[in-house]
Amino acid sequence: MKALLIIAHGSRRQASNDEVRDLTARIKASIGSDIGYVDCAFLELAEPSIPDGIESCIQQGASEVVIVPYFLSAGRHVIEDIPAEIAPKIEQYPEVKMTVTSHLGAMEGIPQLLTSLAATAY
Amino acid sequence: MKALLIIAHGSRRQASNDEVRDLTARIKASIGSDIGYVDCAFLELAEPSIPDGIESCIQQGASEVVIVPYFLSAGRHVIEDIPAEIAPKIEQYPEVKMTVTSHLGAMEGIPQLLTSLAATAY
């Protein structure tokens, strides 16, 4: 089973963390049969942590975890901190495939999303 | 003519600002005839400022400026700071229609974007 784990930075402002949780719930509501589980995790300042998020995916039966950095830019968090949080879990579960996608800001669909938004703004 | 102005936070890390500029360039390359101009502006730490970005749109001939907050959560920057930067320009150019869209994290297309990414990850 393939799981999707959204990784956000985390904020002292609870409403920001809840926005990520709401987004996760919306994704859960829209997934097809190709994804069996969706959850979110936070680099800091909010729970669950990244290792705990990966653990949840595996406990739910994931044989593959697709990890999406929900970040706008490829700063230190994306390049160093997130991989460092994931590494021990890769070692702990060598039989589970873990893939880290590009961060949100670099995803191919973003320009199209923003363009379509402008085109339909009234 | 309708212009699209992407508003990012701005960073001390120039590569992050350049990611926004690259995104803007990619959007420019993909717009149809319904949008005549695309630019980006920064709330702080980078140039151009939001008022200068709006001014560029108007100088390019925009009768309508669609302003997209390139932010993940609806924090103080989105709710207070960006509107406060825009307000003087609305007053200065009452004949120009200025629309602020939802911030990136709340856009309807985001769940679909992340889901499709997970589905195609290999």
gemmi code that builds the backbone of each chain (N, CA, C; Angstrom):
import gemmi

chains = {
    "A": [
        ("MET", (0.856, -1.205, 0.000), (0.000, 0.000, 0.000), (0.886, 1.248, 0.000)),
        ("LYS", (0.464, 2.247, -0.787), (1.219, 3.499, -0.883), (0.599, 4.546, 0.042)),
        ("ALA", (1.429, 5.176, 0.867), (0.955, 6.240, 1.752), (1.554, 7.572, 1.306)),
        ("LEU", (0.819, 8.629, 1.570), (1.262, 9.988, 1.248), (1.439, 10.745, 2.555)),
        ("LEU", (2.646, 11.293, 2.772), (2.926, 12.037, 3.998), (3.329, 13.471, 3.635)),
        ("ILE", (2.488, 14.418, 4.050), (2.745, 15.837, 3.782), (3.595, 16.387, 4.928)),
        ("ILE", (4.760, 16.933, 4.610), (5.642, 17.474, 5.652), (5.622, 18.998, 5.608)),
        ("ALA", (5.132, 19.605, 6.682), (5.121, 21.070, 6.770), (6.146, 21.515, 7.805)),
        ("HIS", (6.437, 22.805, 7.807), (7.435, 23.315, 8.751), (6.943, 23.213, 10.180)),
        ("GLY", (5.676, 23.598, 10.399), (5.152, 23.720, 11.752), (5.257, 25.154, 12.218)),
        ("SER", (4.291, 25.581, 13.015), (4.222, 26.979, 13.431), (3.794, 27.082, 14.888)),
        ("ARG", (4.220, 28.167, 15.538), (3.702, 28.442, 16.882), (2.231, 28.823, 16.809)),
        ("ARG", (1.814, 29.254, 15.648), (0.425, 29.657, 15.440), (-0.393, 28.404, 15.090)),
        ("GLN", (-1.230, 27.982, 16.020), (-1.947, 26.715, 15.826), (-2.813, 26.709, 14.566)),
        ("ALA", (-3.359, 27.876, 14.215), (-4.219, 27.933, 13.028), (-3.450, 27.539, 11.768)),
        ("SER", (-2.148, 27.847, 11.726), (-1.342, 27.464, 10.566), (-1.173, 25.949, 10.509)),
        ("ASN", (-0.921, 25.332, 11.662), (-0.810, 23.877, 11.699), (-2.147, 23.234, 11.308)),
        ("ASP", (-3.233, 23.844, 11.763), (-4.549, 23.307, 11.436), (-4.862, 23.434, 9.944)),
        ("GLU", (-4.307, 24.477, 9.313), (-4.495, 24.587, 7.856), (-3.891, 23.374, 7.158)),
        ("VAL", (-2.723, 22.933, 7.642), (-2.071, 21.758, 7.048), (-2.911, 20.506, 7.323)),
        ("ARG", (-3.441, 20.419, 8.536), (-4.276, 19.253, 8.876), (-5.560, 19.245, 8.033)),
        ("ASP", (-6.126, 20.436, 7.821), (-7.331, 20.520, 6.986), (-7.018, 20.109, 5.548)),
        ("LEU", (-5.864, 20.573, 5.061), (-5.454, 20.199, 3.711), (-5.310, 18.681, 3.615)),
        ("THR", (-4.710, 18.098, 4.638), (-4.530, 16.644, 4.664), (-5.880, 15.937, 4.623)),
        ("ALA", (-6.836, 16.473, 5.358), (-8.182, 15.879, 5.359), (-8.836, 15.995, 3.980)),
        ("ARG", (-8.598, 17.134, 3.318), (-9.171, 17.302, 1.976), (-8.533, 16.323, 0.999)),
        ("ILE", (-7.227, 16.099, 1.157), (-6.547, 15.142, 0.283), (-7.099, 13.736, 0.532)),
        ("LYS", (-7.257, 13.405, 1.824), (-7.818, 12.088, 2.170), (-9.148, 11.862, 1.477)),
        ("ALA", (-9.948, 12.928, 1.403), (-11.291, 12.809, 0.826), (-11.257, 12.647, -0.687)),
        ("SER", (-10.109, 12.943, -1.297), (-10.069, 12.954, -2.762), (-9.175, 11.875, -3.364)),
        ("ILE", (-8.557, 11.039, -2.522), (-7.634, 10.053, -3.081), (-8.370, 8.904, -3.762)),
        ("GLY", (-7.719, 8.332, -4.738), (-8.250, 7.156, -5.413), (-7.683, 5.903, -4.771)),
        ("SER", (-7.835, 4.794, -5.456), (-7.431, 3.506, -4.887), (-5.913, 3.320, -4.890)),
        ("ASP", (-5.195, 4.235, -5.586), (-3.742, 4.075, -5.666), (-3.021, 4.543, -4.402)),
        ("ILE", (-3.724, 5.270, -3.532), (-3.132, 5.709, -2.266), (-4.019, 5.205, -1.130)),
        ("GLY", (-3.397, 4.523, -0.174), (-4.185, 3.901, 0.883), (-4.246, 4.672, 2.183)),
        ("TYR", (-3.339, 5.639, 2.346), (-3.289, 6.355, 3.622), (-2.650, 7.724, 3.390)),
        ("VAL", (-3.166, 8.735, 4.077), (-2.620, 10.095, 3.964), (-2.474, 10.666, 5.360)),
        ("ASP", (-1.329, 11.291, 5.615), (-1.157, 11.942, 6.914), (-0.214, 13.141, 6.738)),
        ("CYS", (-0.100, 13.941, 7.792), (0.852, 15.048, 7.760), (1.786, 14.938, 8.958)),
        ("ALA", (2.926, 15.607, 8.847), (3.898, 15.646, 9.940), (4.606, 16.989, 9.866)),
        ("PHE", (5.291, 17.344, 10.968), (5.880, 18.676, 11.056), (7.361, 18.595, 11.417)),
        ("LEU", (8.146, 19.449, 10.781), (9.583, 19.485, 11.054), (9.852, 19.958, 12.476)),
        ("GLU", (9.087, 20.955, 12.924), (9.244, 21.439, 14.292), (7.985, 22.164, 14.733)),
        ("LEU", (7.876, 22.428, 16.016), (6.828, 23.267, 16.607), (5.418, 22.667, 16.598)),
        ("ALA", (5.250, 21.494, 16.009), (3.920, 20.872, 16.013), (4.084, 19.355, 15.931)),
        ("GLU", (3.044, 18.655, 16.250), (3.042, 17.189, 16.240), (2.091, 16.677, 15.172)),
        ("PRO", (2.352, 15.481, 14.611), (3.460, 14.570, 14.903), (4.755, 15.005, 14.235)),
        ("SER", (5.871, 14.485, 14.761), (7.173, 14.691, 14.138), (7.250, 13.905, 12.825)),
        ("ILE", (8.285, 14.142, 12.056), (8.460, 13.406, 10.798), (8.646, 11.906, 11.056)),
        ("PRO", (9.534, 11.495, 11.980), (9.647, 10.050, 12.237), (8.320, 9.430, 12.689)),
        ("ASP", (7.580, 10.142, 13.541), (6.287, 9.609, 13.984), (5.295, 9.522, 12.828)),
        ("GLY", (5.345, 10.485, 11.930), (4.457, 10.450, 10.761), (4.771, 9.253, 9.873)),
        ("ILE", (6.058, 9.012, 9.639), (6.460, 7.847, 8.837), (6.020, 6.562, 9.540)),
        ("GLU", (6.224, 6.531, 10.850), (5.823, 5.354, 11.629), (4.322, 5.071, 11.474)),
        ("SER", (3.513, 6.124, 11.523), (2.065, 5.934, 11.353), (1.740, 5.310, 10.002)),
        ("CYS", (2.406, 5.815, 8.955), (2.165, 5.270, 7.612), (2.469, 3.774, 7.589)),
        ("ILE", (3.602, 3.407, 8.188), (4.024, 1.997, 8.172), (3.085, 1.154, 9.020)),
        ("GLN", (2.686, 1.681, 10.165), (1.753, 0.937, 11.029), (0.398, 0.741, 10.349)),
        ("GLN", (0.065, 1.670, 9.441), (-1.190, 1.517, 8.690), (-1.032, 0.525, 7.534)),
        ("GLY", (0.178, 0.025, 7.358), (0.379, -1.005, 6.336), (1.084, -0.543, 5.074)),
        ("ALA", (1.666, 0.652, 5.103), (2.325, 1.158, 3.894), (3.582, 0.353, 3.570)),
        ("SER", (3.706, -0.045, 2.304), (4.953, -0.626, 1.807), (5.749, 0.441, 1.060)),
        ("GLU", (5.102, 1.587, 0.854), (5.744, 2.708, 0.173), (5.213, 4.008, 0.779)),
        ("VAL", (6.125, 4.916, 1.126), (5.726, 6.210, 1.682), (6.234, 7.310, 0.758)),
        ("VAL", (5.305, 8.075, 0.192), (5.671, 9.213, -0.650), (5.619, 10.459, 0.221)),
        ("ILE", (6.775, 11.090, 0.381), (6.929, 12.212, 1.308), (6.992, 13.511, 0.511)),
        ("VAL", (6.058, 14.412, 0.814), (5.942, 15.665, 0.066), (6.322, 16.843, 0.948)),
        ("PRO", (7.461, 17.494, 0.699), (7.812, 18.692, 1.475), (6.890, 19.863, 1.090)),
        ("TYR", (6.070, 20.251, 2.045), (5.102, 21.333, 1.803), (5.784, 22.661, 2.129)),
        ("PHE", (6.752, 22.987, 1.278), (7.598, 24.170, 1.452), (7.648, 24.926, 0.128)),
        ("LEU", (7.803, 26.239, 0.208), (7.836, 27.040, -1.013), (9.217, 27.103, -1.652)),
        ("SER", (10.266, 26.979, -0.851), (11.601, 27.111, -1.436), (12.529, 26.013, -0.920)),
        ("ALA", (13.570, 25.766, -1.703), (14.500, 24.678, -1.406), (15.586, 25.155, -0.464)),
        ("GLY", (15.206, 25.615, 0.700), (16.174, 26.069, 1.684), (16.740, 24.911, 2.486)),
        ("ARG", (17.427, 25.262, 3.556), (18.088, 24.270, 4.394), (17.115, 23.208, 4.914)),
        ("HIS", (15.899, 23.630, 5.241), (14.924, 22.664, 5.763), (14.678, 21.539, 4.756)),
        ("VAL", (14.504, 21.931, 3.495), (14.193, 20.932, 2.464), (15.430, 20.101, 2.122)),
        ("ILE", (16.568, 20.773, 2.036), (17.772, 20.101, 1.532), (18.461, 19.258, 2.605)),
        ("GLU", (18.463, 19.763, 3.848), (19.201, 19.050, 4.893), (18.310, 18.461, 5.990)),
        ("ASP", (17.431, 19.306, 6.542), (16.736, 18.902, 7.766), (15.737, 17.763, 7.545)),
        ("ILE", (14.953, 17.847, 6.477), (13.961, 16.793, 6.232), (14.652, 15.456, 5.925)),
        ("PRO", (15.638, 15.421, 5.000), (16.340, 14.145, 4.790), (16.958, 13.576, 6.075)),
        ("ALA", (17.477, 14.461, 6.940), (18.095, 13.984, 8.187), (17.058, 13.351, 9.115)),
        ("GLU", (15.824, 13.837, 9.057), (14.759, 13.255, 9.885), (14.285, 11.912, 9.332)),
        ("ILE", (14.369, 11.785, 8.012), (13.881, 10.567, 7.357), (14.891, 9.423, 7.454)),
        ("ALA", (16.177, 9.760, 7.402), (17.239, 8.753, 7.289), (17.146, 7.603, 8.294)),
        ("PRO", (16.919, 7.897, 9.589), (16.849, 6.763, 10.534), (15.693, 5.817, 10.246)),
        ("LYS", (14.621, 6.340, 9.692), (13.471, 5.485, 9.372), (13.765, 4.599, 8.160)),
        ("ILE", (14.528, 5.143, 7.215), (14.938, 4.331, 6.062), (15.794, 3.166, 6.554)),
        ("GLU", (16.661, 3.455, 7.513), (17.530, 2.419, 8.065), (16.716, 1.399, 8.859)),
        ("GLN", (15.731, 1.923, 9.596), (14.908, 1.038, 10.445), (14.005, 0.113, 9.617)),
        ("TYR", (13.541, 0.625, 8.476), (12.607, -0.143, 7.645), (13.135, -0.269, 6.214)),
        ("PRO", (14.182, -1.068, 6.004), (14.755, -1.156, 4.657), (13.780, -1.739, 3.629)),
        ("GLU", (12.765, -2.446, 4.096), (11.815, -3.059, 3.160), (10.732, -2.083, 2.698)),
        ("VAL", (10.665, -0.910, 3.332), (9.668, 0.096, 2.937), (10.327, 1.098, 1.990)),
        ("LYS", (9.697, 1.304, 0.855), (10.221, 2.270, -0.118), (9.805, 3.677, 0.317)),
        ("MET", (10.777, 4.568, 0.462), (10.459, 5.950, 0.836), (10.968, 6.888, -0.243)),
        ("THR", (10.058, 7.671, -0.781), (10.368, 8.592, -1.866), (10.096, 10.009, -1.401)),
        ("VAL", (11.038, 10.922, -1.613), (10.792, 12.338, -1.316), (10.589, 13.062, -2.643)),
        ("THR", (9.451, 13.717, -2.791), (9.165, 14.443, -4.034), (9.816, 15.822, -3.990)),
        ("SER", (9.689, 16.549, -5.070), (10.121, 17.947, -5.057), (9.243, 18.713, -4.067)),
        ("HIS", (9.763, 19.808, -3.537), (8.953, 20.625, -2.639), (7.855, 21.331, -3.431)),
        ("LEU", (6.835, 21.762, -2.705), (5.644, 22.341, -3.349), (5.987, 23.427, -4.363)),
        ("GLY", (6.867, 24.365, -3.978), (7.167, 25.505, -4.842), (7.777, 25.125, -6.181)),
        ("ALA", (8.358, 23.937, -6.273), (9.002, 23.508, -7.516), (8.149, 22.524, -8.308)),
        ("MET", (6.933, 22.262, -7.829), (6.114, 21.277, -8.543), (5.645, 21.828, -9.888)),
        ("GLU", (5.595, 20.939, -10.851), (5.271, 21.354, -12.216), (3.895, 22.007, -12.335)),
        ("GLY", (2.963, 21.595, -11.492), (1.598, 22.095, -11.632), (1.369, 23.494, -11.088)),
        ("ILE", (2.337, 24.060, -10.383), (2.114, 25.352, -9.718), (1.884, 26.517, -10.707)),
        ("PRO", (2.718, 26.664, -11.740), (2.447, 27.777, -12.668), (1.035, 27.703, -13.265)),
        ("GLN", (0.650, 26.506, -13.677), (-0.676, 26.311, -14.256), (-1.772, 26.669, -13.251)),
        ("LEU", (-1.554, 26.273, -11.995), (-2.533, 26.563, -10.943), (-2.709, 28.071, -10.773)),
        ("LEU", (-1.598, 28.793, -10.715), (-1.672, 30.239, -10.510), (-2.244, 30.949, -11.734)),
        ("THR", (-1.901, 30.461, -12.904), (-2.421, 31.063, -14.131), (-3.923, 30.893, -14.226)),
        ("SER", (-4.398, 29.693, -13.932), (-5.837, 29.433, -14.053), (-6.600, 30.272, -13.036)),
        ("LEU", (-5.974, 30.491, -11.886), (-6.594, 31.317, -10.857), (-6.766, 32.749, -11.343)),
        ("ALA", (-5.737, 33.271, -11.972), (-5.801, 34.650, -12.461), (-6.832, 34.773, -13.574)),
        ("ALA", (-6.888, 33.742, -14.403), (-7.801, 33.793, -15.539), (-9.253, 33.818, -15.076)),
        ("THR", (-9.529, 33.163, -13.938), (-10.917, 33.061, -13.484), (-11.253, 34.087, -12.405)),
        ("ALA", (-10.271, 34.884, -11.968), (-10.555, 35.898, -10.933), (-11.548, 36.907, -11.493)),
        ("TYR", (-12.449, 37.356, -10.662), (-13.459, 38.325, -11.142), (-13.452, 39.563, -10.267)),
    ],
    "B": [
        ("MET", (-6.381, 45.435, -19.814), (-5.466, 44.289, -19.747), (-5.369, 43.817, -18.289)),
        ("LYS", (-5.353, 42.475, -18.142), (-5.286, 41.895, -16.806), (-3.835, 41.499, -16.505)),
        ("ALA", (-3.343, 41.904, -15.347), (-1.996, 41.535, -14.925), (-2.076, 40.610, -13.719)),
        ("LEU", (-1.073, 39.754, -13.599), (-0.977, 38.814, -12.476), (0.266, 39.178, -11.669)),
        ("LEU", (0.071, 39.426, -10.379), (1.201, 39.797, -9.524), (1.312, 38.772, -8.394)),
        ("ILE", (2.420, 38.033, -8.398), (2.681, 37.016, -7.372), (3.392, 37.697, -6.200)),
        ("ILE", (2.805, 37.608, -5.020), (3.426, 38.238, -3.843), (4.019, 37.171, -2.934)),
        ("ALA", (5.348, 37.210, -2.779), (6.026, 36.271, -1.878), (6.521, 37.016, -0.645)),
        ("HIS", (6.923, 36.260, 0.365), (7.391, 36.910, 1.580), (8.701, 37.642, 1.357)),
        ("GLY", (9.612, 37.002, 0.652), (10.969, 37.529, 0.526), (11.861, 36.886, 1.566)),
        ("SER", (13.118, 36.677, 1.197), (14.050, 35.962, 2.067), (15.436, 36.607, 2.019)),
        ("ARG", (16.180, 36.443, 3.117), (17.592, 36.872, 3.092), (18.399, 35.960, 2.167)),
        ("ARG", (17.858, 34.781, 1.932), (18.529, 33.814, 1.063), (18.124, 34.113, -0.384)),
        ("GLN", (19.080, 34.627, -1.164), (18.746, 35.074, -2.523), (18.180, 33.952, -3.389)),
        ("ALA", (18.647, 32.725, -3.155), (18.156, 31.610, -3.976), (16.646, 31.430, -3.817)),
        ("SER", (16.131, 31.724, -2.613), (14.682, 31.608, -2.399), (13.933, 32.667, -3.204)),
        ("ASN", (14.464, 33.888, -3.210), (13.835, 34.941, -4.015), (13.908, 34.590, -5.501)),
        ("ASP", (15.025, 34.012, -5.898), (15.179, 33.638, -7.305), (14.225, 32.516, -7.699)),
        ("GLU", (13.892, 31.648, -6.728), (12.894, 30.608, -7.039), (11.555, 31.244, -7.411)),
        ("VAL", (11.202, 32.319, -6.693), (9.952, 33.021, -6.999), (10.040, 33.694, -8.361)),
        ("ARG", (11.213, 34.269, -8.648), (11.388, 34.926, -9.954), (11.346, 33.893, -11.091)),
        ("ASP", (11.926, 32.726, -10.842), (11.886, 31.664, -11.861), (10.450, 31.182, -12.080)),
        ("LEU", (9.725, 31.040, -10.983), (8.322, 30.639, -11.097), (7.559, 31.670, -11.921)),
        ("THR", (7.815, 32.941, -11.655), (7.160, 34.022, -12.397), (7.479, 33.918, -13.886)),
        ("ALA", (8.726, 33.607, -14.189), (9.131, 33.457, -15.596), (8.410, 32.276, -16.242)),
        ("ARG", (8.255, 31.190, -15.466), (7.553, 30.023, -16.022), (6.084, 30.344, -16.270)),
        ("ILE", (5.499, 31.132, -15.358), (4.102, 31.531, -15.551), (3.977, 32.412, -16.790)),
        ("LYS", (4.918, 33.341, -16.934), (4.914, 34.215, -18.121), (4.904, 33.389, -19.403)),
        ("ALA", (5.676, 32.304, -19.368), (5.815, 31.478, -20.569), (4.552, 30.674, -20.868)),
        ("SER", (3.655, 30.577, -19.895), (2.501, 29.687, -20.082), (1.166, 30.426, -20.132)),
        ("ILE", (1.175, 31.754, -20.022), (-0.110, 32.464, -20.002), (-0.759, 32.520, -21.369)),
        ("GLY", (-2.059, 32.583, -21.349), (-2.808, 32.751, -22.588), (-3.094, 34.224, -22.823)),
        ("SER", (-4.023, 34.490, -23.729), (-4.298, 35.874, -24.114), (-5.093, 36.633, -23.054)),
        ("ASP", (-5.596, 35.895, -22.036), (-6.410, 36.557, -21.016), (-5.572, 37.305, -19.975)),
        ("ILE", (-4.258, 37.055, -19.957), (-3.378, 37.768, -19.035), (-2.281, 38.442, -19.862)),
        ("GLY", (-2.109, 39.738, -19.653), (-1.172, 40.481, -20.484), (0.194, 40.713, -19.855)),
        ("TYR", (0.278, 40.532, -18.561), (1.548, 40.831, -17.879), (1.613, 40.032, -16.592)),
        ("VAL", (2.815, 39.560, -16.249), (3.030, 38.800, -15.016), (4.276, 39.337, -14.334)),
        ("ASP", (4.177, 39.540, -13.035), (5.369, 39.956, -12.302), (5.282, 39.412, -10.870)),
        ("CYS", (6.375, 39.557, -10.126), (6.352, 39.188, -8.711), (6.786, 40.375, -7.871)),
        ("ALA", (6.433, 40.342, -6.593), (6.837, 41.376, -5.645), (7.001, 40.710, -4.285)),
        ("PHE", (7.675, 41.415, -3.375), (8.014, 40.818, -2.082), (7.545, 41.710, -0.931)),
        ("LEU", (7.042, 41.059, 0.103), (6.578, 41.796, 1.281), (7.762, 42.449, 2.003)),
        ("GLU", (8.873, 41.733, 2.083), (10.059, 42.299, 2.718), (11.308, 41.563, 2.250)),
        ("LEU", (12.460, 42.118, 2.513), (13.766, 41.486, 2.306), (14.175, 41.310, 0.847)),
        ("ALA", (13.327, 41.690, -0.097), (13.702, 41.567, -1.511), (12.931, 42.608, -2.314)),
        ("GLU", (13.391, 42.843, -3.511), (12.770, 43.829, -4.404), (12.171, 43.126, -5.609)),
        ("PRO", (11.132, 43.691, -6.228), (10.471, 44.945, -5.887), (9.500, 44.793, -4.706)),
        ("SER", (9.171, 45.903, -4.085), (8.149, 45.927, -3.040), (6.773, 45.695, -3.667)),
        ("ILE", (5.783, 45.492, -2.837), (4.417, 45.295, -3.342), (3.911, 46.546, -4.071)),
        ("PRO", (4.056, 47.751, -3.496), (3.605, 48.937, -4.249), (4.329, 49.090, -5.585)),
        ("ASP", (5.639, 48.811, -5.597), (6.383, 48.920, -6.858), (5.920, 47.865, -7.866)),
        ("GLY", (5.586, 46.684, -7.379), (5.079, 45.636, -8.265), (3.747, 46.023, -8.882)),
        ("ILE", (2.864, 46.585, -8.078), (1.566, 47.049, -8.592), (1.787, 48.164, -9.613)),
        ("GLU", (2.697, 49.069, -9.279), (3.012, 50.181, -10.194), (3.489, 49.657, -11.553)),
        ("SER", (4.349, 48.633, -11.532), (4.830, 48.053, -12.796), (3.672, 47.519, -13.631)),
        ("CYS", (2.758, 46.824, -12.963), (1.600, 46.283, -13.688), (0.821, 47.403, -14.364)),
        ("ILE", (0.603, 48.482, -13.632), (-0.185, 49.595, -14.161), (0.570, 50.305, -15.276)),
        ("GLN", (1.871, 50.477, -15.097), (2.671, 51.125, -16.143), (2.712, 50.280, -17.414)),
        ("GLN", (2.547, 48.969, -17.250), (2.497, 48.087, -18.429), (1.127, 48.112, -19.091)),
        ("GLY", (0.189, 48.844, -18.477), (-1.123, 48.998, -19.107), (-2.247, 48.202, -18.469)),
        ("ALA", (-2.022, 47.665, -17.282), (-3.061, 46.854, -16.644), (-4.249, 47.713, -16.200)),
        ("SER", (-5.445, 47.251, -16.544), (-6.662, 47.857, -16.005), (-7.177, 47.008, -14.850)),
        ("GLU", (-6.573, 45.846, -14.704), (-6.936, 44.935, -13.616), (-5.674, 44.214, -13.137)),
        ("VAL", (-5.484, 44.173, -11.823), (-4.326, 43.479, -11.257), (-4.832, 42.379, -10.330)),
        ("VAL", (-4.521, 41.135, -10.670), (-4.879, 39.994, -9.828), (-3.666, 39.667, -8.967)),
        ("ILE", (-3.839, 39.820, -7.663), (-2.729, 39.692, -6.719), (-2.832, 38.350, -6.001)),
        ("VAL", (-1.796, 37.530, -6.130), (-1.800, 36.181, -5.567), (-0.812, 36.083, -4.410)),
        ("PRO", (-1.281, 35.953, -3.173), (-0.355, 35.768, -2.055), (0.259, 34.366, -2.105)),
        ("TYR", (1.560, 34.338, -2.374), (2.277, 33.062, -2.502), (2.742, 32.646, -1.110)),
        ("PHE", (1.772, 32.296, -0.281), (1.985, 31.956, 1.121), (1.237, 30.658, 1.418)),
        ("LEU", (1.766, 29.881, 2.362), (1.128, 28.611, 2.680), (0.003, 28.746, 3.698)),
        ("SER", (0.080, 29.740, 4.571), (-0.970, 29.844, 5.590), (-1.453, 31.283, 5.728)),
        ("ALA", (-2.663, 31.407, 6.251), (-3.318, 32.707, 6.358), (-2.919, 33.405, 7.645)),
        ("GLY", (-1.642, 33.645, 7.802), (-1.151, 34.344, 8.989), (-1.276, 35.858, 8.842)),
        ("ARG", (-0.625, 36.553, 9.737), (-0.701, 38.013, 9.775), (-0.251, 38.645, 8.454)),
        ("HIS", (0.747, 38.048, 7.811), (1.219, 38.622, 6.548), (0.102, 38.665, 5.516)),
        ("VAL", (-0.639, 37.564, 5.428), (-1.702, 37.476, 4.421), (-2.903, 38.335, 4.831)),
        ("ILE", (-3.231, 38.298, 6.104), (-4.476, 38.942, 6.554), (-4.311, 40.450, 6.751)),
        ("GLU", (-3.139, 40.863, 7.239), (-2.966, 42.294, 7.546), (-1.939, 42.996, 6.663)),
        ("ASP", (-0.736, 42.398, 6.570), (0.377, 43.138, 5.969), (0.203, 43.358, 4.467)),
        ("ILE", (-0.208, 42.327, 3.743), (-0.359, 42.481, 2.295), (-1.482, 43.480, 1.966)),
        ("PRO", (-2.675, 43.355, 2.573), (-3.707, 44.371, 2.310), (-3.241, 45.794, 2.641)),
        ("ALA", (-2.442, 45.923, 3.709), (-1.968, 47.257, 4.087), (-1.018, 47.831, 3.041)),
        ("GLU", (-0.260, 46.971, 2.371), (0.644, 47.426, 1.314), (-0.112, 47.801, 0.042)),
        ("ILE", (-1.231, 47.131, -0.166), (-2.003, 47.353, -1.393), (-2.889, 48.598, -1.290)),
        ("ALA", (-3.388, 48.865, -0.090), (-4.402, 49.915, 0.110), (-4.047, 51.277, -0.514)),
        ("PRO", (-2.805, 51.778, -0.324), (-2.502, 53.084, -0.917), (-2.575, 53.082, -2.441)),
        ("LYS", (-2.278, 51.938, -3.038), (-2.328, 51.847, -4.498), (-3.778, 51.825, -4.999)),
        ("ILE", (-4.654, 51.202, -4.226), (-6.082, 51.214, -4.576), (-6.594, 52.662, -4.546)),
        ("GLU", (-6.128, 53.406, -3.544), (-6.538, 54.803, -3.416), (-5.965, 55.649, -4.551)),
        ("GLN", (-4.699, 55.343, -4.897), (-4.021, 56.131, -5.939), (-4.606, 55.881, -7.331)),
        ("TYR", (-5.062, 54.630, -7.557), (-5.572, 54.251, -8.887), (-6.985, 53.679, -8.770)),
        ("PRO", (-7.966, 54.526, -8.484), (-9.330, 54.014, -8.287), (-9.912, 53.385, -9.550)),
        ("GLU", (-9.350, 53.705, -10.701), (-9.881, 53.157, -11.963), (-9.320, 51.761, -12.269)),
        ("VAL", (-8.325, 51.352, -11.522), (-7.739, 50.019, -11.734), (-8.376, 49.032, -10.751)),
        ("LYS", (-8.868, 47.934, -11.293), (-9.479, 46.911, -10.452), (-8.372, 46.055, -9.845)),
        ("MET", (-8.364, 45.942, -8.520), (-7.344, 45.110, -7.871), (-8.036, 44.018, -7.062)),
        ("THR", (-7.704, 42.782, -7.378), (-8.310, 41.626, -6.737), (-7.236, 40.832, -6.010)),
        ("VAL", (-7.487, 40.471, -4.766), (-6.558, 39.600, -4.045), (-7.191, 38.218, -3.962)),
        ("THR", (-6.494, 37.211, -4.471), (-7.022, 35.842, -4.445), (-6.735, 35.203, -3.079)),
        ("SER", (-7.225, 34.000, -2.897), (-6.839, 33.240, -1.705), (-5.338, 32.972, -1.771)),
        ("HIS", (-4.726, 32.754, -0.629), (-3.305, 32.422, -0.612), (-3.106, 31.015, -1.161)),
        ("LEU", (-1.878, 30.745, -1.576), (-1.580, 29.472, -2.246), (-2.090, 28.252, -1.470)),
        ("GLY", (-1.820, 28.213, -0.158), (-2.172, 27.033, 0.633), (-3.655, 26.732, 0.665)),
        ("ALA", (-4.477, 27.731, 0.386), (-5.937, 27.534, 0.438), (-6.546, 27.366, -0.946)),
        ("MET", (-5.725, 27.325, -1.981), (-6.275, 27.205, -3.329), (-6.878, 25.824, -3.558)),
        ("GLU", (-7.968, 25.824, -4.285), (-8.702, 24.570, -4.495), (-7.875, 23.494, -5.183)),
        ("GLY", (-6.955, 23.907, -6.024), (-6.209, 22.921, -6.796), (-5.106, 22.196, -6.042)),
        ("ILE", (-4.771, 22.656, -4.833), (-3.621, 22.090, -4.126), (-3.803, 20.607, -3.753)),
        ("PRO", (-4.934, 20.210, -3.173), (-5.067, 18.779, -2.850), (-4.899, 17.890, -4.083)),
        ("GLN", (-5.534, 18.301, -5.179), (-5.434, 17.533, -6.421), (-3.985, 17.447, -6.896)),
        ("LEU", (-3.271, 18.569, -6.773), (-1.870, 18.616, -7.208), (-1.033, 17.617, -6.405)),
        ("LEU", (-1.222, 17.614, -5.072), (-0.426, 16.726, -4.225), (-0.811, 15.262, -4.419)),
        ("THR", (-2.094, 15.031, -4.625), (-2.556, 13.654, -4.856), (-1.987, 13.090, -6.147)),
        ("SER", (-2.020, 13.905, -7.196), (-1.543, 13.404, -8.493), (-0.039, 13.144, -8.408)),
        ("LEU", (0.640, 13.952, -7.632), (2.075, 13.769, -7.454), (2.366, 12.427, -6.792)),
        ("ALA", (1.617, 12.122, -5.755), (1.831, 10.856, -5.052), (1.495, 9.681, -5.955)),
        ("ALA", (0.459, 9.849, -6.746), (0.026, 8.741, -7.593), (1.090, 8.410, -8.645)),
        ("THR", (1.832, 9.435, -9.074), (2.792, 9.192, -10.144), (4.211, 9.010, -9.632)),
        ("ALA", (4.421, 9.148, -8.304), (5.764, 8.973, -7.764), (6.228, 7.532, -7.990)),
        ("TYR", (7.495, 7.384, -8.285), (7.996, 6.032, -8.548), (9.187, 5.725, -7.680)),
    ],
}
model = gemmi.Model(1)
for chain_id, residues in chains.items():
    chain = gemmi.Chain(chain_id)
    for i, (resn, *xyz) in enumerate(residues, 1):
        res = gemmi.Residue()
        res.name, res.seqid = resn, gemmi.SeqId(i, " ")
        for name, pos in zip(("N", "CA", "C"), xyz):
            atom = gemmi.Atom()
            atom.name, atom.element = name, gemmi.Element(name[0])
            atom.pos, atom.b_iso = gemmi.Position(*pos), 0.0
            res.add_atom(atom)
        chain.add_residue(res)
    model.add_chain(chain)
structure = gemmi.Structure()
structure.add_model(model)
structure.setup_entities()
